[in-house]
């Protein structure tokens, strides 16, 4: 491998550069071994030519797998050494500009890597400044300056995380000067008692023959010092329907001026932080459109500047759940969810489409008349009044049913009266305008009574009885038909085919009962509701007898031999 030409002239020029980076006065350095001086410790899982690679005491190494070759296999082409170890390995000089050592990192292949240190015992809300000297050499120090190849950056994670790819890391502007010591600096306000500082370099694979030239990095003379209190931030979040409205403000510390406000939001159901405004933005308000019943976290922080360095304050976070909406299901008479049905507020343009049977209609707080469009030969119920409390949700299940020749029952919704129904005692059955599932009325059985209706259908496949009920006592439902082979089409010929007791239900429940007719049925079909037991509160709504909505499946009969 080609030896590096570490010339006396080269070494002398670096020593002269020391005067460009005077140490800060009496401000405490919170870093351990900020000078990357001895001792160095072995990196247990990294061995190069039978010797352990080394990291300065107090520091850790890292690499970003996606930008390092080979990223897998412990990045075997990338190496960390003490300056003395590197000098001995390549017969060069032990290069450092202060103390007795520096940290070296090198490779002939692509890398994105560096060093980091976690620092504890800090003050939350205090601003800190991380400073470090770094130098890069594209293909080694013996070549002319090649700016723009190796990119230096420093960062702070104000929460103390150790992932350099994490969203919380605040990075400095990049620097790509080559063959020149550069003082890199970044500032942040501590979000916890522990913060983490990073120094890294990203370099492409060099174009030397057989990878004999090495891209080199040295880390030296670093400090983490208290800078100033972080700027303050206030944030207000409110929802209007599915629009989330925001406003924010902030104040810089004394001696600093306002840089701008950074604002982001994230759906807690998943996804990344989305930017509303970056740190240079001066606006103090904004909004975004969310989804009903989703919870969003919004965060804002103020940035301040002193003309040479920018520093953010702490994030201020608030969460909000978008309510003030009507939500529920859109189903057919068989209880199957329907997609693509438009649900809207009557008389308004506010609307949404059902998806997989579900819908969420932003309304704001108040009382609303909710309607649905007819859909694919199914008819929606009458408008239904729904109350949405402030910061709350109203609920409504909308059932679409067949009509006309596809329906055996009329006056399905009991909006005004019991026309079309036969009632044994008019005093024990009527229309309720207080308890209804949809629309403005429902059937009310208040005492011992029978109420029935029979219609005539032609070629109906798998007739299905469905209705909604809410009742404090059980009642009986009878599915009426002429039976197999019916041909008279005489409503009076219908008799009970299926009989079932419906148990008490404290809230509205959907009931279905299917008669498995032998084939497409033509004849009379009907239903009889009965209660025998004295005073009751039985409410029934949206009664339907129609095809079940699917075709019967006939399995082959296999006869052996």
C-alpha positions in Angstrom: 0.0 0.0 0.0 1.2 3.5 -0.8 2.8 5.2 2.1 1.6 8.6 3.0 3.9 11.5 2.4 3.7 13.2 5.8 6.3 15.9 5.1 8.0 18.2 7.6 6.5 21.1 5.8 3.1 19.7 6.1 3.4 19.1 9.8 4.8 22.6 10.4 1.9 24.2 8.6 -0.6 22.5 10.8 1.2 23.5 13.9 0.9 27.1 12.7 -2.8 26.8 12.4 -3.2 26.2 16.1 -3.2 30.0 16.7 -6.4 30.2 14.6 -8.4 28.4 17.3 -7.9 30.0 20.7 -9.4 28.2 23.6 -12.4 29.7 25.4 -11.6 31.5 28.6 -13.0 30.3 31.9 -16.2 28.7 30.5 -16.4 25.1 31.7 -16.1 22.3 29.2 -18.7 19.6 29.9 -17.0 17.1 27.6 -14.9 14.2 28.9 -11.5 14.3 27.1 -12.5 17.1 24.7 -8.9 17.1 23.3 -9.0 13.4 22.2 -5.9 12.9 24.2 -4.5 9.7 25.7 -5.5 7.2 26.9 -7.2 5.5 24.0 -9.3 2.4 24.5 -9.6 -0.7 22.3 -12.8 -1.1 20.3 -13.6 -4.7 21.1 -15.1 -5.8 17.9 -12.8 -4.0 15.5 -9.4 -5.5 14.6 -7.2 -4.3 11.7 -4.1 -6.3 10.9 -4.0 -8.1 14.2 -4.4 -4.9 16.3 -7.4 -3.4 17.9 -8.7 -0.1 16.5 -8.9 2.6 19.2 -11.2 5.4 20.3 -10.3 8.2 22.6 -11.4 7.7 26.2 -14.8 9.2 26.8 -15.9 8.9 23.1 -17.7 6.4 21.0 -17.5 5.6 17.3 -20.5 5.3 14.8 -21.2 4.8 11.2 -24.3 5.2 9.1 -24.8 1.8 7.4 -26.7 3.1 4.4 -23.8 5.4 3.4 -20.9 3.3 4.3 -19.2 0.5 2.3 -19.6 -2.2 3.3 -22.4 -1.2 5.6 -22.9 -4.8 6.8 -20.2 -6.8 8.4 -19.2 -4.1 10.9 -18.0 -1.7 8.1 -14.8 -3.6 7.7 -13.2 -1.1 5.3 -13.6 1.8 7.8 -11.2 2.3 10.7 -10.7 4.4 13.9 -7.2 4.8 15.4 -5.3 7.0 17.7 -3.0 9.5 15.9 0.0 7.6 17.3 -1.4 4.2 16.2 -2.1 5.5 12.7 1.4 7.1 12.4 3.1 3.8 13.4 1.0 1.8 11.0 1.9 4.0 8.0 5.4 5.2 9.1 4.2 8.8 9.4 4.0 11.5 12.0 1.9 11.4 15.1 -0.3 14.3 14.1 -2.1 16.4 16.8 -2.3 20.1 17.4 -2.9 20.2 21.1 -2.4 17.8 24.0 -0.7 14.5 23.3 -3.0 12.9 20.7 -5.9 13.2 18.3 -8.6 10.9 17.0 -8.0 9.5 13.5 -10.6 7.9 11.1 -9.8 6.6 7.6 -11.0 4.5 4.7 -10.5 4.2 0.9 -14.2 3.5 0.4 -17.4 5.4 0.9 -18.3 6.2 4.5 -20.5 8.4 6.6 -19.2 8.1 10.1 -17.6 9.8 13.1 -17.6 10.0 16.9 -20.1 10.9 19.6 -20.3 11.5 23.3 -23.2 11.6 25.7 -23.0 14.2 28.4 -25.1 14.1 31.6 -25.7 16.5 34.5 -26.8 19.4 32.3 -29.7 21.9 32.8 -32.9 21.4 30.9 -33.7 24.7 29.1 -30.1 25.8 29.0 -28.4 26.5 25.7 -25.2 24.7 24.9 -22.5 25.2 22.2 -20.5 22.3 20.8 -17.3 23.2 19.1 -14.7 20.9 17.5 -11.8 21.1 15.1 -11.8 18.8 12.2 -9.6 18.3 9.1 -10.1 16.0 6.1 -7.7 14.7 3.4 -9.1 13.4 0.2 -6.7 10.6 -0.9 -4.2 11.6 1.9 -2.3 14.8 2.8 0.2 14.6 0.0 -2.3 15.6 -2.6 -3.5 19.1 -3.5 -6.6 20.5 -1.9 -9.7 18.7 -3.2 -12.6 20.7 -1.8 -16.2 19.4 -2.1 -15.4 15.7 -1.6 -15.5 15.1 2.1 -18.3 16.8 4.0 -18.0 17.7 7.7 -20.9 18.3 10.1 -21.5 18.5 13.8 -24.7 17.9 15.7 -26.5 17.8 19.0 -29.3 15.6 20.1 -30.9 17.7 22.9 -32.7 14.6 24.2 -29.5 12.5 24.6 -30.2 9.9 21.9 -27.3 8.2 20.3 -28.7 7.6 16.8 -27.1 10.1 14.3 -30.0 9.5 11.9 -32.6 10.4 14.5 -35.1 13.2 13.9 -34.0 15.0 17.0 -30.4 15.7 16.0 -29.7 19.4 15.2 -26.9 19.5 12.6 -24.7 22.4 11.6 -24.3 23.6 8.1 -21.9 21.3 6.2 -18.3 22.2 5.4 -16.4 20.6 2.5 -13.0 22.3 2.7 -10.1 19.9 2.3 -6.6 20.0 3.7 -7.6 22.7 6.2 -8.5 22.6 9.9 -12.0 23.9 10.3 -13.7 24.9 13.6 -17.2 23.4 13.4 -19.9 24.6 15.8 -23.6 23.9 16.6 -25.9 25.0 19.4 -29.1 23.7 21.0 -31.2 23.9 24.1 -31.2 20.9 26.3 -34.5 19.0 26.4 -33.2 16.6 29.1 -30.3 16.4 31.6 -28.4 14.4 29.0 -27.5 15.5 25.5 -25.3 13.9 22.9 -22.8 15.6 20.6 -21.8 14.2 17.2 -19.0 14.9 14.7 -19.1 13.2 11.4 -17.7 13.1 7.9 -19.3 11.8 4.7 -17.0 10.9 1.9 -17.5 9.1 -1.4 -15.3 6.2 -2.5 -12.0 7.7 -3.8 -10.7 6.9 -7.3 -7.2 5.8 -6.4 -5.7 2.8 -8.1 -6.6 -0.4 -6.2 -7.7 1.8 -3.3 -4.2 2.5 -2.2 -4.9 6.1 -1.2 -6.8 6.7 2.0 -9.4 9.4 2.9 -8.3 10.6 6.3 -10.1 12.5 9.1 -8.7 14.0 12.4 -10.8 15.1 15.3 -9.3 17.6 17.8 -9.8 20.1 20.6 -13.6 20.0 21.2 -15.7 21.8 23.8 -19.3 21.8 25.1 -20.0 25.0 26.9 -23.0 26.8 28.3 -24.1 29.4 25.8 -27.3 31.2 26.8 -30.8 30.4 27.9 -32.9 29.0 25.1 -35.7 31.2 23.6 -39.2 30.7 24.9 -42.2 29.5 22.8 -46.0 29.5 23.3 -48.4 27.4 21.1 -52.1 27.2 20.8 -54.0 24.5 18.9 -57.7 24.2 18.1 -59.8 22.2 15.7 -62.7 23.4 13.6 -64.2 20.4 11.9 -61.3 18.5 10.4 -59.2 21.7 10.2 -56.5 22.2 12.9 -55.7 25.9 13.5 -52.5 26.9 15.1 -50.8 30.0 16.4 -47.5 30.4 18.1 -45.1 33.1 19.4 -41.7 33.2 21.1 -39.0 35.4 22.7 -35.2 35.2 22.3 -32.9 35.5 25.2 -31.1 38.8 26.1 -28.5 39.7 23.6 -30.0 37.5 20.9 -32.5 38.3 18.1 -35.4 36.2 16.7 -34.4 33.9 13.8 -37.8 32.3 13.2 -40.3 29.7 14.3 -40.1 26.0 13.4 -43.5 24.2 13.5 -44.3 20.5 12.7 -47.1 18.0 13.3 -47.5 14.3 13.3 -50.5 11.8 13.2 -50.2 9.6 16.2 -51.6 6.8 14.0 -48.3 6.7 12.3 -46.0 8.6 9.9 -43.2 11.1 10.1 -43.2 14.7 11.4 -44.5 17.0 8.7 -43.2 20.6 8.4 -45.6 23.5 8.5 -42.7 26.1 8.8 -38.9 25.8 9.0 -36.7 27.7 11.4 -36.4 30.8 9.2 -40.2 31.3 8.9 -41.6 34.4 10.4 -45.3 33.5 10.3 -47.1 33.1 13.6 -50.1 31.0 12.5 -51.1 28.2 10.2 -53.4 25.2 9.8 -53.6 21.7 8.4 -56.4 19.3 7.4 -56.6 16.1 9.5 -58.8 13.1 9.7 -61.7 12.7 12.1 -61.0 10.7 15.2 -57.2 10.9 14.6 -55.0 12.4 17.3 -52.3 14.8 16.1 -49.2 16.1 18.0 -48.1 19.6 17.1 -44.8 21.0 18.2 -43.2 24.4 17.8 -39.9 26.0 18.8 -38.3 29.4 18.5 -34.9 29.9 17.0 -32.6 32.8 18.1 -29.4 34.0 16.6 -26.5 36.2 17.7 -25.2 36.8 14.1 -22.7 34.0 14.1 -24.7 31.0 15.4 -28.3 29.9 15.4 -29.9 28.2 18.4 -33.3 26.6 18.9 -35.3 26.6 22.1 -37.1 23.6 23.5 -40.0 22.1 21.6 -43.4 22.9 22.9 -45.9 20.1 22.1 -49.6 19.9 22.2 -52.0 17.1 21.1 -55.5 17.3 19.7 -58.1 14.8 18.6 -60.3 15.9 15.8 -63.8 15.4 17.0 -66.9 17.6 16.3 -68.0 15.1 13.7 -70.7 12.4 12.9 -69.2 9.0 12.5 -70.6 5.5 11.9 -71.3 2.9 9.3 -73.2 2.7 6.0 -74.7 -0.7 5.5 -77.2 -2.5 3.4 -80.2 -4.4 4.9 -78.1 -7.5 5.4 -75.6 -5.5 7.5 -72.8 -5.5 4.9 -70.7 -2.3 4.7 -71.1 -0.1 1.6 -68.2 1.9 0.0 -68.7 5.1 -2.0 -72.0 6.2 -0.4 -72.1 10.0 0.0 -73.1 11.1 3.5 -73.8 14.8 4.1 -75.3 17.5 6.2 -78.8 18.3 4.8 -78.8 21.7 3.1 -75.0 22.1 3.3 -72.1 21.2 1.1 -70.3 19.3 3.9 -70.1 15.7 2.8 -67.9 12.6 2.8 -67.8 9.2 1.2 -68.1 5.9 3.1 -65.0 3.7 2.8 -65.4 0.0 3.6 -68.6 0.8 5.3 -67.2 3.5 7.6 -67.6 7.2 7.3 -66.5 10.3 9.3 -68.3 13.5 8.5 -66.7 16.7 10.1 -69.5 19.0 11.2 -68.4 21.2 14.1 -70.5 21.1 17.3 -74.3 21.5 17.1 -77.4 19.7 15.8 -77.4 18.4 12.3 -79.7 16.6 9.8 -77.7 13.8 8.3 -78.6 12.3 5.0 -77.1 9.7 2.6 -77.5 9.4 -1.1 -79.3 6.4 -2.7 -76.8 3.9 -3.9 -77.0 1.1 -6.5 -80.8 0.5 -6.3 -80.7 0.8 -2.5 -82.6 3.7 -0.9 -81.3 5.7 2.0 -83.5 6.4 5.1 -85.0 9.9 5.8 -82.8 12.6 7.2 -81.8 11.9 10.8 -81.1 14.5 13.5 -77.7 14.0 15.3 -76.3 16.0 18.1 -72.6 16.7 18.2 -71.4 18.0 21.5 -68.4 20.4 21.7 -65.2 18.4 21.2 -67.3 15.3 20.9 -68.6 12.9 18.3 -72.1 12.0 17.2 -72.9 8.5 16.0 -75.2 7.2 13.3 -75.5 3.9 11.4 -77.2 4.4 8.0 -79.0 1.4 6.5 -79.9 1.4 2.8 -82.6 -0.9 1.7 -84.1 -2.2 -1.6 -87.4 -0.7 -2.6 -90.2 -1.1 -5.2 -90.5 -4.6 -6.7 -87.4 -5.6 -4.7 -89.1 -5.0 -1.4 -92.0 -6.8 0.3 -92.7 -4.1 2.9 -94.0 -0.6 2.6 -93.9 2.2 5.1 -90.6 0.8 6.3 -89.6 3.8 8.5 -92.9 4.7 10.3 -92.3 8.4 9.8 -95.9 9.6 10.4 -98.3 6.7 10.9 -98.9 2.9 10.6 -100.4 2.9 7.1 -100.0 -0.5 5.4 -99.8 -2.3 8.7 -102.5 -4.4 10.4 -102.7 -3.7 14.2 -104.7 -5.8 16.7 -105.0 -2.9 19.2 -104.5 0.6 18.0 -104.0 1.8 21.6 -101.0 -0.5 22.1 -99.1 0.4 18.9 -98.2 3.8 17.4 -95.4 6.0 16.1 -92.8 7.3 18.4 -91.2 10.7 17.6 -88.8 10.4 20.6 -87.1 7.1 20.0 -86.2 6.4 16.4 -83.1 4.9 14.7 -83.3 7.1 11.6 -85.7 9.7 10.3 -88.3 11.2 12.7 -90.4 8.2 13.7 -90.4 4.5 14.7 -92.9 1.8 15.5 -93.7 1.8 19.2 -95.3 -1.2 20.9 -96.5 -0.1 24.4 -98.5 -3.1 25.5 -99.8 -6.5 24.4 -100.3 -6.3 20.6 -99.8 -7.9 17.2 -98.8 -5.8 14.2 -98.2 -7.3 10.7 -97.8 -6.6 7.0 -97.7 -8.9 4.0 -96.7 -8.2 0.4 -96.3 -10.2 -2.8 -92.9 -10.7 -4.5 -91.8 -12.4 -7.7 -88.5 -14.3 -8.2 -86.9 -13.2 -4.9 -83.8 -15.1 -4.0 -83.1 -16.0 -0.4 -85.6 -13.5 1.3 -84.1 -11.7 4.2 -86.0 -9.9 7.0 -84.2 -7.1 8.7 -85.0 -4.3 11.1 -83.6 -2.2 13.9 -84.9 -2.5 17.5 -84.6 -1.0 20.9 -86.7 -2.7 23.6 -86.9 -3.0 27.4 -88.6 -6.5 27.2 -88.4 -9.3 24.7 -90.8 -9.6 21.8 -91.6 -12.1 19.1 -91.0 -11.8 15.4 -92.5 -14.1 12.8 -91.3 -14.4 9.2 -94.4 -15.0 7.1 -94.5 -16.8 3.7 -96.6 -19.3 1.7 -93.9 -21.9 1.7 -92.1 -23.8 -1.0 -93.8 -24.0 -4.3 -96.1 -21.0 -3.7 -98.0 -19.8 -6.7 -101.2 -18.1 -5.5 -99.6 -14.7 -4.9 -102.3 -14.3 -2.2 -101.1 -12.2 0.8 -103.6 -13.8 3.0 -102.0 -17.2 2.4 -98.8 -16.3 4.2 -98.1 -18.2 7.5 -95.2 -18.2 9.9 -92.2 -19.9 8.4 -89.6 -18.8 11.0 -90.4 -17.6 14.6 -87.8 -16.0 16.9 -87.8 -14.2 20.2 -85.8 -11.0 20.2 -84.2 -10.3 23.5 -84.1 -6.9 25.3 -81.7 -4.3 23.9 -80.8 -1.1 25.7 -79.5 0.5 22.5 -80.5 0.2 18.9 -79.5 -3.2 17.4 -79.7 -4.6 13.9 -81.7 -7.9 13.5 -81.7 -10.1 10.4 -83.5 -13.4 9.7 -83.1 -15.3 6.5 -85.4 -17.8 4.9 -83.5 -20.3 2.7 -86.1 -20.7 0.0 -85.4 -23.6 -2.4 -85.2 -21.3 -5.4 -86.2 -17.8 -6.5 -89.4 -17.3 -4.6 -92.7 -15.9 -5.9 -95.5 -15.5 -3.5 -96.5 -13.6 -0.4 -94.0 -12.6 2.3 -94.5 -10.7 5.5 -93.7 -10.1 9.1 -95.6 -10.1 12.4 -94.3 -8.4 15.5 -96.1 -9.4 18.7 -95.8 -8.7 22.4 -97.8 -10.5 25.1 -97.0 -9.3 28.6 -98.4 -5.9 29.4 -96.8 -2.5 29.4 -93.6 -2.2 27.3 -91.3 0.1 25.4 -90.5 -1.7 22.2 -89.2 0.4 19.3 -88.8 -0.9 15.8 -87.5 0.9 12.7 -86.4 0.4 9.1 -88.2 -2.9 8.5 -87.3 -4.6 5.2 -87.9 -8.0 3.5 -85.7 -8.2 0.4 -83.3 -10.5 -1.3 -80.3 -11.3 0.9 -78.0 -9.9 -1.7 -76.1 -13.0 -2.7 -76.8 -16.0 -4.8 -77.1 -19.5 -3.4 -74.2 -21.9 -4.0 -75.0 -25.4 -5.1 -72.4 -28.1 -4.2 -72.0 -31.1 -6.4 -73.2 -34.5 -5.1 -70.5 -37.1 -5.7 -71.7 -40.7 -5.8 -68.9 -43.3 -5.5 -69.2 -46.3 -7.8 
